[in-house]
Amino acid sequence: MKERIEVLVKLQQIETETVQIKSKLNDVSKRLEDLDSGVKIFEQTIGEQERIVDDLKKQYRDYESDIQLNLEKEQKIQAKLRSVKNNKEYQALLKEIEDVRGKNSEIEDKMIEFLDQMDVTEKIISTKKDEYINIFERAENEKENIKQNAEARKKRLAELEMENAKVSKLLDPELLKKYLIIKEQNQGGIAVVPVKDAVCHGCNVNIPPQLYNELFRCDSLRFCPNCQRIIYIKDS
């Protein structure tokens, strides 16, 4: 009986490791997506800042065009001044020149503000691009590690499947059936658990003293009265 219990324990270890590996493999896609998402967020941030700079540059060019138009307008007014015939008309033209220059002064102030904004935004972009390079490289390295670990786990999973088939054959069909039924009935698929200091490690409940003493004999299968799992003495 001791040998059969050892086989059951071995089978449980194989299946527990199998479940753990499958769980980790199921997380691979999400972990890769999370890494890509982090990189994409940085790309979007940089893209948004670059669009801000493009808008600022476009508005700056529009201001340059406005100034040029106003300068041309001033030149035309200056030309009219040379042929003016009365003081009233002369003063009116001077007022127009003053207005045009005032508009250009306001535009130039706005252009200076835009240059400052462009400078600040371009510095942000430069910083973000440096950060992006580091994040991208870390993400790529992490993705490669995840993929390599996934391949190693797949290889181990194949080995466990072979071990499972081999160990299962060491059990008689009725015992294997009993094991599978208990496994299905318990959370986490755990059918075989150790007992230490009279405590079942499946449900953390103390087992009766008589049952605890009987476990040391290893002469038959025994079950936890609380969780119904197969139990054995951890140090036996």
Steps between C-alpha positions, in 0.01 A plus 500: 500500500787734577621465142153582366481808719840609370373457144190706580716773654723498190196520272361789702834684476505450124146629458555794736805610303305449177222729620752765608676494165174518305393797712825682423472418130146641498641829631759530224273673248376752758853579617613558142193717432568703816858566389385604153231718656757682716715571194196609298393749770843662475474511122160667526633756750788588269262516203269738686791731590625494140153598377502790745833617356367464144195711589721762661726511194200534269359786706847659509520485119154656481621783723804545274265531201288756688808709581613486138157613383502785751849607389384507140198700609726746682718538191195587292393757759851645501476534125173688536660735751735627229210618289269627776372856444346602832576464868179316586572225250862494615398450862252229402773307319733537797223357719469203265874441519484516878213250506685263268815518713292446813351184350843374404627569852216294647569221251871503583418467872284198421779354284742529791249314721464231235879465474519453877222238487673321215828499691336357814305237303803394295698452822217282633507299178877457523473377859210268414692356206796419725263334747327321212828347381568361847143374545496344153831320558389376843167385356670314215743331740214407733295365209794288390541365853128424521512314170808302600344409835180401322693267270680346799167452678346339192791260490458424871126457448565235236734322742237512775236355269732205431573461872130517577422221258786290636411549867127450440573154362654402834159535667224245467197639310272514806751699704568736210125548457464579871785750476343674200159522669651660812703737285189617317313556824760721665605855425823529310485138389691382808416142597801400710627714788745449786417506868744660738454540874152348456393780265372428149681727256206490263244665728720598800274310739623268775428135436390263782789361712416139413509574127825688543658199670369264231670708229840395629423137417466573128296180467200646314367815342354746744297812439457832675159499674457867413610543135497130397846524345747212516737574785847375596765578757733760352813344647403141442 
